[in-house]
Amino acid sequence: RLLSLPPEAFEMPLTSDPRLTVTISPPLAHTGPAPVLARLISYDLREGQDSKVLNSLAKSEGPRLELRPRPHQAPRSRALVVHIHGGGFVAQTSKSHEPYLKNWAQELGVPIFSIDYSLAPEAPFPRALEECFFAYCWAVKHCDLLGETQVQLESGYALQGTVQVGISASLCPFGQQPME
């Protein structure tokens, strides 16, 4: 499902000393504060994924489907795959990658959080990098809503690798663990 992450600053504990926190600000480059979109893909409904908080962030993508409640939720996953789509900052979305991401979610048995960053030329660099950094930090902070524990896995190729290096470099001054 497509999530709209509110453009609100939040606090995160420092990796080196969880008693201290750092403020993660929403993306501001070129267009000012705006929600960041991300797609949560999970083969199994996991604890936390049906919370009122997460449901309030869901964005409609068409006609509403009637879903029957599942009598059983899977336990939280051991990991979360954070996916950043390719497209050279100018093309594609998380939706264009959804077919293989659904297979990954099933095969790996973990939820996937695919960041839908804004595209150029409407949102020139470094807007996409800011949005990816913000969404990654949001996912770490709100892992309980995404159906996973603290362990993080990341995926990437081509452009995503560039963005991941940028995110990792951005995490260090904030006292956060770089992406692996």
Secondary structure, DSSP 8 states (H G I E B T S, - for coil): -EEEE----EEEE-SS-TTSEEEE----TTT-S--EEEEEE-SS-BTTTT-HHHHHHB---SS-------S--B--BS--EEEE--STTTS--TGGGHHHHHHHHHHHTS-EEEEE---TTTS-TTHHHHHHHHHHHHHHHTTTTTTB-S--EEE--THHHHHHHHHHHHHGGGT-----
